[in-house]
């Protein structure tokens, strides 16, 4: 599957399968049911959207993690007793996703 293919979720295993040309990330985000997302956040404290990024787009973002120049801040979770590992805040400008520009 290429990053230019829209993905649909397979009900059986939650997998993504190609189906038609992929709209921009901004268009995919705009197409979400934001009223429902807000209601779920208030009711449960979290909301699920289903796939927004393709596996390839996720891989592109994951590959950035080793390049500290792409991030403005790193948090060591163990230092703050949050558990193990770390996380980083991306620096501006946000990286392009799928070769199509930032969302």
C-alpha positions in Angstrom: 0.0 0.0 0.0 1.3 3.5 -0.8 0.7 6.6 1.3 -1.4 7.8 -1.6 -4.1 5.2 -1.0 -7.0 5.7 1.4 -7.2 3.0 4.0 -10.2 1.3 5.4 -10.3 -0.7 8.6 -11.0 -4.5 8.3 -13.6 -5.2 10.9 -12.2 -8.6 11.7 -8.7 -7.6 12.7 -8.5 -3.8 12.7 -6.2 -3.8 9.7 -5.9 -1.2 7.0 -6.4 -2.0 3.4 -6.1 0.2 0.3 -9.2 1.4 -1.5 -9.0 4.8 -3.3 -6.7 7.9 -3.6 -5.8 9.4 -0.3 -7.0 12.8 0.7 -4.7 15.1 2.6 -4.2 14.7 6.3 -6.1 18.0 6.9 -9.0 16.6 4.9 -9.0 13.4 6.8 -9.0 15.3 10.1 -11.8 17.7 8.9 -13.9 14.6 8.0 -13.9 13.3 11.6 -17.1 13.6 13.6 -15.9 16.3 16.0 -19.2 16.6 17.9 -19.1 12.8 18.7 -15.4 13.1 19.6 -16.2 15.9 22.0 -19.1 14.0 23.6 -16.9 10.9 24.1 -14.2 13.0 25.7 -16.7 14.5 28.2 -18.3 11.1 28.9 -15.2 8.8 29.0 -12.2 11.1 29.2 -10.9 9.8 25.8 -12.2 9.3 22.3 -11.3 6.9 19.4 -11.3 8.0 15.8 -10.2 5.0 13.8 -7.3 5.3 11.4 -6.2 8.8 10.4 -2.7 8.1 9.2 -1.6 5.2 7.1 1.0 2.7 8.4 3.5 4.3 6.0 2.8 7.8 7.4 3.2 6.5 10.9 6.5 4.9 10.0 7.7 8.2 8.6 7.0 9.9 11.9 8.5 7.1 14.0 11.7 7.4 11.9 12.2 11.0 13.0 12.5 10.0 16.6 16.3 9.4 16.4 16.9 12.9 15.1 17.0 15.2 18.1 17.1 18.3 15.9 13.5 17.7 15.0 12.3 18.0 18.6 12.2 21.0 21.0 12.0 19.0 24.3 12.6 15.5 25.6 11.0 14.1 28.8 12.6 11.2 30.6 9.6 9.5 32.3 11.7 7.7 34.9 13.1 11.0 36.2 9.5 12.2 37.0 8.4 8.7 38.2 6.0 8.4 35.2 7.3 5.0 34.3 10.0 3.9 31.8 10.9 5.5 28.6 10.8 9.0 27.2 8.8 11.2 24.8 9.6 14.2 22.8 7.8 17.3 21.6 8.2 18.1 17.9 9.7 21.4 17.0 8.0 23.8 14.6 7.5 23.6 11.7 5.8 20.2 11.9 7.2 17.6 9.6 5.4 16.8 6.3 3.3 13.6 6.4 3.1 11.3 3.4 5.2 13.8 1.4 2.1 16.1 1.2 3.0 18.7 3.8 2.0 19.1 7.4 -1.7 18.7 8.4 
